[in-house]
Amino acid sequence: MTTLNGSVHARRCYDKLVTGNIIFRKRIEQIGEFTPDLARRYGLTGPVLRGTGIPYDIRRAEPYSVYPEFDFEIPTETSGDCMASLSGTGA
């Protein structure tokens, strides 16, 4: 249980120091924007693709290792910018 509590604390600190930091946000919001169509044409994958609203995750599409045993939702965002890519990680 200590590890879980530590993870929750670390997540809160991360949110406050990074994603909640106005300077950081100004540097990544509305930067590097992709539309879903452009993301497909460029062959983007992972968090950048999910940041455009496309719910594709290789662990779900072609499960390997222990992933078939997990039931998880694919996190997506729709703005297509760097902040959406960060959010698309599930972070």
C-alpha positions, 0 to 999 in steps of 0.5 A: 500500500505504501507504493500506491500512496507514494504514487498518488503523492508523486502524481499530485506533485507532478501535476502541481509542478509540471502540468499545473505550471503556467510557464510550462503550459504556455510553452506546450499548449497550441504548439505542434498541433496535428489534426486526426487526418494529418496524424494518420497521413504522417503515421503518428502513433502513441501519445501524439496520435491519441492527442488528436482524439484517435483511440489507438493503442498497440497494446489493445490492437495487437496485445502482447506480454500481459496486456491481454489480461488488462481491461483499460480505456485508451486515454485521448484528447482532441486538441492535437497539441503538445499538451494533448500528447502529454495528456494522451499518455494517461499521465 
